[in-house]
């Protein structure tokens, strides 16, 4: 890292020097070249790095940051520490599977899918309904040719009373009509409805045959529910993988914090030795300044590692769904699993066990049932209806009692809708078939990639372990040479950097190996939560829960 920063600084300096060379005015012909000291050139160069850093706004900002850091040693605000949680990787997975909200969401999706089975099945069961209606009619004339007809002279001539006085004749005819209607209502059965009616109706409808559409809808809903069960398995596998990855990430970053802290301690010791040797005059002040610079860089790396650890722990708490102030103490162990099984065997196991493939296959079966339902529109619908009606004050015109009906309906032409419904359903089946083929290839790639990652991580781990041993020996020799006065401080710093990089790479390789193992388990469907019986519930076969209401065309 230091070498990379030095290269960047060197390139920057070369670029600035080249720019200054391009913009500097050419000396006059015959004039002697001016001799300028390096320090003066740096101060007078308006585009130099020193000029940029020495600007008043930049200095004020850096002074403010320095004053703040002197009062706040720990930049990150940490909540009050809560309970300590000691976890192995398996305990971490168990806690995630018990608390993660994604699993609860998947369970709710399953409940919704099961409800859709009941919705589809309800179409073949009897449909019962009742209604109560109140009707009031104003000016309901029950006597044809009655009062208004008599007033207009439209009544029967034999029934019209004529006294010679028009006013007296009209009055007598009105009284007679009212008396006749009153006596008719009291002495004879009511043949016409009254002014106030109360109508009570109870109906029962039963589909006897629907061309197989209801049966197909039930089967489709059942297959989609089973697909949703497998989707829950996908969620379980993903949560397990996230928990493992978060666990190993915390272990890695915690190891890097230890490496950075050890590096700081080593550079502090080197600075002390350099200062003592400078005091006795055996080395120059340059070596002391070099040691101080490197110590500052190592402290900066330690701060970055600690902040990265806090982020990794926060992410793991999110996966585990525990409080943010929970302290985590993880077991730093990685299980060894030899990956000596051929990749082809892993792929075959994955194609058989991956829940994503099983979920898509169930969705494909549901789509095939949708094709059957679309084809069922070409067949007639047969149904039975029973209705009981009771109308108070209805008279003989609206008799009470039961009415039974048996009917059939066949849609001769629907503008081509049925044809395009079938085409759409078939296209959905074809699309899912292509998705399944693509998913199988992705699963194969997923398994192959995880297997290669394991092999690569093991090779890298073995190599880095040897590098750590060599770097430790190199640092020991460099310190010994420096103490004997035949070595330089630069040798010690280079050896310490080599050791830090080798240790960091070794821990990174260990983390990659552990995560690759977790990825292989997920890729082959061999997750720790185990067993289909833990997430699937026995669903009745299509024939078990199906009454005979939609028989004939399966």
DONU-923126 format. One record per residue (C-alpha): z, y, x. Coordinates in steps of 0.02 Angstrom, whole numbers, padded with zeros to 5 digits, always signed. Each point is the difference from the previous one (the first is absolute). Layout:
ZYX
...
This chain:
+00000+00000+00000
+00045+00120+00141
-00159-00041+00092
-00100+00036-00157
+00087+00168-00022
-00034+00040+00184
-00184-00039-00023
-00011+00112-00152
+00087+00141+00094
-00118-00022+00146
-00152+00008-00113
+00070+00156-00086
+00027+00086+00167
-00176-00044+00058
-00072+00067-00162
+00096+00164+00015
-00052+00018+00181
-00182-00030-00047
+00012+00129-00140
+00075+00128+00118
-00136-00034+00125
-00134+00028-00133
+00075+00163-00066
+00050+00079+00167
-00116+00142+00055
-00113-00039+00146
+00048+00087+00164
-00110+00140+00060
-00129-00041+00131
+00073+00015+00173
+00178+00021-00061
+00133-00109+00079
+00074-00128-00117
+00169+00052-00068
+00149-00109+00044
+00114-00027-00148
+00158-00104+00002
+00011-00144-00120
+00152+00070-00087
-00082+00168-00026
-00157-00081-00069
+00103-00098-00124
+00092+00155-00058
-00159+00104-00018
-00101-00134-00088
+00002+00051-00185
-00053-00175-00056
+00116-00102+00111
+00134-00119-00059
+00139+00103+00078
-00060+00154-00091
+00000-00093-00165
+00177-00063+00024
+00065+00166+00062
-00054+00101-00152
+00147+00083-00089
-00026-00090-00168
-00007-00169+00087
+00155+00040+00103
+00095+00056-00155
-00044-00160-00092
+00052-00111+00144
+00162+00098+00025
+00042-00020-00186
-00034-00187+00007
+00108-00015+00156
+00143+00093-00082
-00012-00111-00154
-00001-00160+00103
+00152+00056+00097
+00097+00006-00165
-00078-00153-00083
-00010-00152+00111
-00061-00113-00141
-00151+00074-00088
-00012-00130-00139
+00114+00025-00149
+00079-00167-00038
+00094-00037-00161
+00178-00060+00001
+00005-00176+00065
+00020-00133-00133
+00038-00184+00006
-00059-00109+00142
-00134-00127-00044
-00022-00143+00122
-00162-00093-00025
-00106-00136+00073
-00185+00002-00036
+00023-00128-00140
+00144+00099-00074
-00109+00155+00008
-00137-00090-00098
+00123-00066-00130
+00072+00173-00028
-00174+00075-00019
-00052-00133-00126
+00159+00033-00100
-00009+00190-00004
-00178+00060+00023
-00067+00094-00151
-00176-00068+00022
+00063-00172-00053
+00082+00071-00156
-00163+00087-00041
-00094-00164+00020
+00123-00085-00118
-00028+00136-00130
-00188-00026+00015
+00026-00186-00034
+00101+00039-00156
-00139+00114-00062
-00128-00137+00032
+00105-00126-00097
+00010+00122-00144
-00190+00005-00005
+00000-00189-00030
+00103+00029-00156
-00114+00141-00054
-00151-00115+00011
+00089-00144-00088
+00055+00113-00143
-00180+00015-00060
-00002-00181-00057
+00166+00004-00092
+00018+00060-00182
-00005+00188-00023
+00124+00055-00134
+00006+00175-00073
+00079+00088-00147
-00022+00171-00077
+00084+00107-00132
-00098+00143-00082
+00051+00129-00131
-00139+00082-00104
+00018+00143-00123
-00148+00055-00111
-00006+00165-00096
-00092+00015-00168
-00033-00185-00014
-00095-00014-00167
+00020-00176-00068
-00082+00023-00174
-00189+00018+00018
-00063+00136-00117
+00180+00060-00028
+00070+00173-00008
-00129+00092+00102
-00141-00096-00082
+00070+00040-00173
+00022+00181+00048
-00181+00003+00053
-00056-00091-00156
-00053-00151+00100
+00117-00123-00090
-00042-00117-00139
-00041+00092-00160
+00102-00123-00104
+00156+00038+00102
-00012+00189-00004
+00114+00093-00121
-00085+00149-00082
+00106+00112-00112
-00124+00141-00013
+00104+00109+00117
-00060-00026+00179
+00168+00043+00080
+00097-00115-00116
-00125-00141+00027
+00012+00011+00190
+00191+00002-00004
+00009-00152-00115
-00123-00098+00107
+00102+00038+00160
+00162-00059-00081
-00087-00155-00064
-00070-00044+00171
+00170+00021+00085
+00083-00108-00133
-00134-00133+00018
+00019-00007+00190
+00189-00008-00015
-00003-00143-00125
-00132-00091+00104
+00105+00009+00157
+00155-00064-00091
-00073-00133-00114
-00146-00075+00098
-00018-00065+00179
-00054+00130+00128
-00182-00027+00041
-00024+00147+00120
+00106+00058+00149
+00133+00130-00025
+00020+00167+00085
+00128-00064+00129
-00041-00161+00092
+00093-00101+00133
-00112-00123+00089
+00074-00142+00105
-00119-00106+00105
+00034-00145+00118
-00144-00075+00101
-00016-00148+00118
-00154-00023+00111
-00037-00153+00105
-00149-00020+00116
-00068-00175-00014
-00143+00014+00123
-00055+00141+00116
-00133-00080+00106
+00121-00043+00141
+00037+00181+00040
+00187-00010-00031
+00019-00159+00101
-00097+00076+00144
+00107+00157-00007
+00160-00105+00010
-00066-00100+00147
-00057+00157+00089
+00171+00080-00022
+00084-00157+00065
-00111-00006+00155
+00032+00184+00032
+00186-00031-00012
-00013-00139+00128
-00102+00118+00108
+00139+00128-00015
+00125-00132+00054
-00102-00026+00158
-00008+00188+00024
+00188-00002+00005
-00013-00130+00138
-00115+00121+00093
+00133+00135-00018
+00136-00117+00062
-00103-00045+00153
-00037+00183+00037
+00182+00052-00018
+00051-00144+00115
-00128+00054+00130
+00054+00183-00013
+00182-00052+00025
-00043-00104+00154
-00109+00136+00073
+00133+00133-00031
+00133-00113+00077
-00101-00029+00159
-00049+00184+00009
+00183+00050+00003
+00035-00130+00135
-00146+00064+00104
+00046+00183-00012
+00184-00039+00033
-00056-00091+00158
-00105+00149+00051
+00152+00112-00024
+00096-00112+00120
-00144+00005+00124
-00008+00189-00011
+00188+00017+00019
+00000-00114+00152
-00143+00101+00073
+00101+00160-00024
+00149-00077+00089
-00109-00057+00144
-00081+00171+00021
+00171+00084-00006
+00055-00114+00141
-00158+00040+00096
+00028+00186-00024
+00177-00018+00066
-00062-00094+00153
-00139+00127+00028
+00122+00145-00013
+00117-00079+00126
-00141-00035+00123
-00063+00178-00021
+00174+00065+00037
+00002-00093+00166
-00178+00055+00038
-00090-00166-00002
-00123+00046-00139
-00079+00160-00061
+00040+00095-00159
-00165-00061-00073
+00073-00175-00021
+00149+00072-00096
-00113+00101-00113
-00108-00154-00030
+00153-00101-00048
+00060+00136-00120
-00172+00010-00082
-00010-00187-00025
+00177-00005-00069
-00046+00130-00130
-00152-00101-00051
+00107-00158-00018
+00126+00093-00108
-00142+00060-00111
-00061-00179-00019
+00176-00054-00047
+00009+00131-00138
-00169-00055-00066
+00055-00183+00002
+00159+00039-00096
-00097+00096-00132
-00124-00143-00014
+00146-00119-00026
+00066+00106-00142
-00171-00002-00083
-00014-00188+00021
+00172-00026-00075
-00042+00116-00146
-00157-00101-00035
+00098-00163+00004
+00130+00070-00120
-00143+00047-00116
-00065-00179+00000
+00175-00070-00024
+00038+00132-00132
+00171+00042+00071
+00086+00168+00018
-00065+00115+00136
+00172+00011+00082
+00012-00188+00019
+00023-00050+00182
-00107-00144+00058
+00049-00128+00129
-00141-00122+00030
+00003-00167+00088
-00117+00020+00150
-00079-00171-00007
-00177-00061-00025
-00040-00177-00055
-00122-00099+00105
-00139-00085-00098
-00137-00084+00100
-00169+00047-00071
-00086-00160+00055
-00077-00042-00169
-00190+00022-00005
-00061+00156-00088
-00103-00105-00120
+00158-00085-00064
+00084+00169-00025
-00152+00061-00096
-00003-00154-00112
+00185+00023-00038
-00027+00184-00038
-00144-00034-00121
+00114-00122-00091
+00161+00102+00000
-00041+00185+00004
+00062+00078-00162
-00139+00130+00001
-00130-00138-00016
+00098-00087-00138
+00019+00164-00095
-00186+00035+00010
-00044-00175-00057
+00109+00021-00154
-00082+00167-00035
-00169-00088+00013
+00054-00129-00129
+00056+00141-00115
-00171+00084+00019
-00085-00163-00050
+00103-00002-00159
-00059+00177-00034
-00178-00066+00003
+00048-00127-00133
+00079+00137-00105
-00158+00105+00013
-00108-00147-00054
+00116-00030-00148
-00064+00161-00080
-00159-00094-00046
+00100-00117-00113
+00069+00038-00174
+00180+00042-00041
+00089-00095-00139
+00164+00056-00076
+00119-00028-00144
+00088+00138-00096
+00140-00005-00128
+00059+00156-00092
+00137+00032-00126
-00009+00162-00100
+00127+00076-00120
-00036+00167-00088
+00134+00076-00111
-00074+00094-00151
-00168-00072+00049
-00044-00067-00172
-00121-00138-00037
-00132+00082+00112
+00099-00043+00160
+00077-00172-00023
+00136-00063+00119
-00004-00162+00097
-00076-00095+00147
-00179+00011+00062
-00072-00126+00123
-00159+00018+00098
-00099-00099+00128
-00136+00093+00091
-00117-00004+00147
-00085+00139+00096
-00150-00010+00115
-00072+00150+00090
-00188-00019-00007
-00044+00144+00117
+00116+00115+00098
-00127+00104+00094
+00003-00114+00153
+00187+00022+00033
+00036-00186+00008
-00139-00028+00126
+00065+00133+00117
+00179-00057-00020
-00052-00172+00063
-00098+00077+00144
+00149+00105+00050
+00119-00149-00005
-00119-00104+00106
-00018+00142+00125
+00190+00008+00015
+00002-00186+00041
-00135+00023+00132
+00093+00147+00076
+00161-00100+00014
-00093-00145+00079
-00066+00116+00135
+00174+00074+00023
+00070-00175+00023
-00131-00044+00131
+00035+00162+00093
+00188-00027-00010
-00016-00174+00075
-00094+00073+00148
+00132+00137+00019
+00137-00132-00002
-00090-00096+00135
-00012+00159+00104
+00183+00041-00034
+00055-00171+00063
-00113+00007+00153
+00059+00175+00045
+00184-00048-00015
-00027-00156+00105
-00090+00099+00136
+00137+00132-00004
+00131-00134+00033
-00097-00069+00149
-00029+00175+00068
+00183+00050-00022
+00060-00157+00089
-00117+00031+00147
+00051+00182+00009
+00184-00045-00010
-00014-00123+00144
-00095+00126+00104
+00121+00143-00034
+00150-00108+00039
-00073-00028+00174
-00035+00185+00016
+00182+00040-00041
+00058-00117+00137
-00119+00079+00124
+00048+00176-00053
+00185-00037+00020
-00029-00065+00175
-00110+00150+00041
+00134+00121-00058
+00132-00090+00103
-00106+00011+00157
-00044+00183-00031
+00183+00047-00019
+00044-00098+00156
-00136+00086+00102
+00055+00171-00066
+00182-00032+00047
-00053-00054+00175
-00103+00158+00020
-00168-00083+00016
-00054+00023-00181
-00030+00150-00111
+00064+00055-00168
-00176-00018-00069
+00004-00187+00035
+00159-00019-00102
-00068+00102-00145
-00161-00099-00003
+00094-00164+00006
+00115+00055-00141
-00149+00051-00107
-00081-00167+00032
+00157-00091-00054
+00019+00106-00157
-00181-00030-00050
+00015-00187+00033
+00159-00014-00103
-00075+00100-00143
-00157-00108+00002
+00105-00159-00001
+00097+00055-00153
-00162+00054-00083
-00074-00172+00033
+00153-00084-00075
-00015+00107-00155
-00186-00037-00015
+00035-00186+00014
+00132+00005-00136
-00108+00105-00118
-00151-00111+00034
+00102-00152-00050
+00050+00088-00160
-00182+00045-00031
-00054-00181+00026
+00131-00060-00125
-00060+00125-00126
-00183-00039+00035
+00025-00187-00029
+00108+00025-00156
+00149-00079+00089
+00127+00135-00040
+00188-00026+00009
+00032+00029-00184
-00085-00167-00023
-00062-00099-00144
-00106+00040-00150
+00141-00059-00112
+00100+00153+00046
-00120+00124-00079
-00106-00098-00124
+00067-00053-00168
-00074-00144-00096
-00120+00071-00125
-00051-00108-00149
-00170-00078+00010
-00132+00081-00110
+00009-00144-00125
+00191-00003-00013
+00031+00170-00076
-00157+00012-00104
+00005-00026-00189
-00154-00059-00090
-00045+00172-00062
-00146+00027+00118
-00068-00174+00018
-00178-00054+00008
-00068+00097+00148
+00102-00005+00158
